Amino acid sequence: MPVAVPALSGSVAPAVQSGAAGLAALGADAELVYRGSNTDFYHGIYTAGAWGPANDPVMASGEPEDTGPSAPSVAVVGSTLYAAYDGNDQGLYVESWTSAGGWAGAVPIAGAGTSGVPPTLIALTSGAADLLLVFEVQTTNDLFSVTHTPGSGGGTWSAPVAVDPTANTANAVSLAPLTGGGAVMVYLGALNSFPYFSIYAPAGATPWTVPASVYPSSLALASAPTVAPGVCNVDAIAALTEPAGVEIVSLKSGAWGTPVLLGGTGATTYATIATLP
C-alpha cells in the first residue's frame, strides 16, 4: 500500500512511496531513498529539523531515472550514500550519492540476476570491504552476497557468492555488522517461516556459516525477523514476531541467548529493531 512521506517544504506535495523506504544517517542528516508509486526511485534529506521535498530522482545527469520492481536498500560509508535496488531488467544495481557531486550513475553487479525481492545493503565496520549486499537470485529463492572494496573510480564489487544451498527465503533478509568486518544475517525460511541465521566472516574460505535456527524451539513467525548491532556486551540483537508476541534475542560469540517476550505485544504482525549508536 502506498504510504505518504511528509514533505515539509511549502507547497510541495507529499512524496508517495510503494514498499519500505531505505533510511540512513549521513553526518547530522538523515538520507531517505524510496520507490515511488510510479516505480521510480527518489531521494530526500532530513536536515535542520525538517524534511525537504524528497523528490530528488535517483539518477546521474544525462541518464534515465532509476526504476525497479521493489524497494531499495541504503547504507552510508564516510560521506557517501549508497542505494542498492533490483532493476526492471532483473539486474542488480548500486548507485552512490554525495552532497557535492549528486548521483554518480548506476553500477550493475555482474552475474546477479534478481528475483524482485528487495536486496539488503549494509556498511561493514572494518577490513578490505566496506559494503556487504545480499540478494536473491532470479530463478530460485537462494541467497547470494557481494562485497564492495573501495578504490579509484568508485571501487569494485566482487563476484556473487552463494550463502549456502539451504539458504533460501521469499522475503528480504536483515543484516547487522559485526566487529572485524563480519556480519550476521537473519531471515524467514522459505518452507517453514522459521527464523534462521548465518554469520559472514570475510577471512574464511567459505565466508558464510551454514544456516541454523535462531534458537532450537523456534516457531513459525508472522513476518521476517530483523536484526541490529548489539549493545551492552552483545554482538547483535534480533526481533521475532512469534505467535505469543514479539520476542527479543541477543547474539554473543556466535550463539543466540534465551528469547525475552515483550509484554503487550500479542497478535503483532510486524516488528523491527534498531540500536542507538
C-alpha atoms as one frame of an Amber mdcrd trajectory, in Angstrom:
protein
   0.000   0.000   0.000   1.406   3.438  -0.881   2.413   5.466   2.173   2.699
   9.255   2.360   6.145  10.535   3.330   5.760  14.007   4.876   7.286  16.812
   2.836   7.757  19.954   4.888   8.645  22.497   2.247   5.832  24.883   1.472
   3.576  23.899  -1.402   5.460  20.772  -2.459   3.093  17.771  -2.319   3.977
  14.801  -0.097   6.015  12.086  -1.742   4.180   8.772  -2.188   6.139   5.588
  -1.692   5.464   1.957  -2.565   7.148  -0.544  -0.253   9.578   0.105   2.561
  11.876   3.110   2.381  15.636   2.994   2.964  16.843   5.355   5.692  20.409
   6.049   6.837  22.285   8.701   8.818  24.881  10.770   6.982  26.565  13.151
   9.381  23.871  15.170  11.126  21.308  14.454   8.395  19.016  11.538   7.571
  19.012  10.273   3.989  15.852   8.689   2.554  15.635   6.642  -0.648  12.318
   5.101  -1.668  10.395   3.608  -4.576   7.664   5.934  -5.752   4.180   4.850
  -6.755   5.385   5.241 -10.380   8.179   2.634  -9.687  10.947   5.282  -9.976
  13.372   5.844  -7.075  13.615   9.129  -5.178  15.853  10.686  -2.548  15.102
  13.074   0.289  17.048  14.656   3.161  16.084  15.428   6.744  18.239  18.313
   7.925  17.975  21.103  10.484  14.850  19.526  11.960  12.793  19.279   8.761
  12.277  17.151   5.662  12.893  18.573   2.230  10.541  17.648  -0.634  12.020
  14.125  -1.020  11.591  14.309  -4.804  15.233  14.137  -5.951  15.307  11.464
  -8.714  17.897   8.724  -8.226  19.757   9.230 -11.486  23.023  10.637 -12.761
  22.977  13.656 -15.034  22.061  12.658 -18.580  20.893   9.137 -17.610  17.365
   7.713 -17.370  15.807   7.740 -13.911  16.457   4.577 -11.895  13.383   2.364
 -11.606  12.603  -1.110 -10.329  10.040  -3.643  -9.085  10.807  -3.458  -5.349
  12.073  -1.254  -2.543  15.715  -0.086  -2.377  18.191  -0.586   0.464  20.693
   2.048   1.609  23.935   2.351   3.567  26.454   5.095   4.295  30.258   4.907
   4.192  32.019   8.102   5.174  30.349  10.934   3.271  28.834   8.689   0.585
  25.284   7.328   0.453  24.795   4.056  -1.429  21.448   2.758  -2.721  21.014
  -0.839  -3.943  17.989  -1.958  -5.927  16.609  -4.531  -8.353  16.116  -3.186
 -11.863  13.165  -3.917 -14.125  15.575  -5.936 -16.288  16.171  -8.331 -13.313
  19.652  -6.927 -12.828  21.054  -5.713  -9.512  22.378  -2.165  -9.294  24.088
   0.137  -6.803  24.203   3.914  -7.114  26.206   6.313  -4.941  25.471   9.907
  -3.898  27.435  12.705  -2.272  26.264  16.180  -1.367  28.984  17.675  -3.561
  28.549  15.522  -6.649  24.998  14.188  -6.584  24.265  10.743  -8.037  27.201
   9.048  -9.754  25.359   6.606 -12.013  24.058   3.060 -11.592  26.687   0.323
 -11.311  25.477  -3.163 -12.346  26.510  -6.138 -10.226  27.884  -8.626 -12.744
  26.259 -12.055 -12.667  23.484 -11.051 -10.261  20.115 -11.921 -11.791  17.495
 -10.994  -9.199  14.016 -12.121  -8.175  12.369  -8.794  -7.355  12.631  -9.352
  -3.590  14.375  -6.254  -2.171  18.136  -6.653  -1.639  19.766  -5.717   1.676
  22.836  -3.474   1.895  24.916  -2.635   4.982  28.212  -0.914   5.737  30.891
  -3.101   7.331  32.934  -1.938  10.314  36.458  -2.815   9.141  38.502  -4.898
   6.716  39.182  -4.610   2.997  35.495  -4.416   2.051  33.278  -1.555   3.184
  29.857  -2.790   1.981  28.008  -6.109   2.032  24.997  -6.727  -0.231  22.723
  -9.802  -0.010  20.139 -10.636  -2.687  18.011 -13.484  -4.069  18.752 -14.951
  -7.471  16.302 -14.753 -10.334  15.135 -18.355 -10.725  15.130 -19.540  -7.094
  14.878 -18.189  -3.560  18.577 -18.889  -2.937  20.629 -16.164  -1.251  23.867
 -14.721  -2.640  26.157 -11.924  -1.498  28.664  -9.473  -2.949  31.074  -7.066
  -1.274  32.429  -3.678  -2.297  36.095  -2.742  -1.964  36.867   0.987  -2.092
  39.355   2.328  -4.607  39.832   4.585  -7.594  36.903   5.003  -9.940  34.351
   4.168  -7.281  35.884   0.872  -6.151  34.971  -2.656  -7.233  32.260  -5.212
  -6.480  33.122  -8.876  -6.007  31.591 -11.758  -7.914  28.408 -13.174  -6.307
  28.950 -15.850  -3.641  26.270 -18.339  -2.614  25.464 -18.179   1.104  24.634
 -21.908   1.297  22.477 -24.369  -0.691  19.983 -24.357   2.199  19.806 -20.552
   2.490  16.591 -19.526   0.793  13.697 -17.204   1.564  10.846 -15.417  -0.167
  11.412 -12.240   1.869  14.077  -9.591   2.259  16.782 -10.540   4.761  18.034
  -8.396   7.644  21.750  -7.744   8.239  23.812  -6.221  11.040  27.577  -5.617
  11.053  29.856  -7.425  13.500  33.305  -6.435  14.681  36.217  -7.421  12.457
  34.386  -6.797   9.194  31.842  -9.569   9.688  28.039  -9.547   9.706  25.060
 -11.567  10.882  22.029 -12.249   8.700  18.561 -13.305   9.879  15.762 -14.324
   7.546  12.452 -16.158   7.266  12.770 -19.712   5.952  11.056 -20.214   2.586
   9.493 -23.562   3.505   8.513 -23.224   7.172   8.642 -19.494   8.092  11.093
 -20.251  10.929  13.802 -17.696  11.772  17.261 -18.675  10.517  20.652 -17.011
  10.738  24.066 -17.172   9.121  27.271 -15.339  10.037  29.561 -13.745   7.476
  33.298 -13.919   8.246  35.412 -12.468   5.410  38.574 -14.333   6.359  37.041
 -17.785   5.943  37.391 -19.947   2.833  33.594 -20.209   2.947  32.525 -16.760
   4.143  29.035 -17.739   5.392  28.254 -20.265   8.113  25.688 -22.970   7.427
  22.255 -21.516   8.265  20.730 -22.625  11.572  17.636 -21.853  13.620  17.935
 -18.760  15.773  17.077 -20.999  18.727  16.010 -24.667  18.995  12.357 -24.050
  19.841  11.800 -21.505  17.068   8.234 -21.291  15.788   6.794 -20.019  12.531
   6.904 -16.217  12.516   4.222 -13.792  11.371   6.823 -11.790   9.418  10.526
 -11.730   8.652  12.875 -11.226  11.634  15.060  -8.136  11.917  18.488  -7.659
  13.466  20.507  -4.672  14.699  24.022  -4.124  16.058  24.378  -5.198  19.671
  24.768  -3.074  22.785  25.596  -3.917  26.419  28.207  -6.582  25.611  26.235
  -8.482  22.975  27.163  -8.688  19.291  23.682  -8.267  17.795  20.039  -8.227
  18.824  17.053  -9.545  16.856  13.279  -9.096  16.988  10.996 -12.052  16.178
   7.219 -11.941  15.671   6.352 -15.189  17.465   2.712 -16.356  17.942   2.845
 -15.187  21.584   4.141 -11.740  20.640   7.443 -10.018  19.870  10.495 -11.738
  21.297  13.953 -10.174  21.615  17.031 -12.385  21.442  20.732 -11.489  21.645
  23.756 -12.903  19.806  27.067 -13.260  21.624  30.171 -15.141  20.464  28.227
 -16.784  17.637  25.366 -18.131  19.789  21.897 -16.788  20.492  20.657 -16.463
  24.056  17.228 -17.140  25.522  14.462 -15.065  23.891  12.646 -12.483  26.024
   8.941 -11.901  25.331   7.845  -8.257  25.301   4.636  -7.835  27.262   1.576
  -6.494  25.487   2.768  -7.498  22.011   0.395 -10.428  21.377  -1.005 -10.695
  17.842   1.748  -8.423  16.481   2.355  -8.944  12.765   5.405  -6.779  12.112
   8.301  -5.693  14.308  11.649  -4.091  13.658  14.585  -3.265  15.923  17.328
  -0.651  15.982  20.014   0.366  18.437  21.356   3.776  19.310  24.968   4.398
  18.211
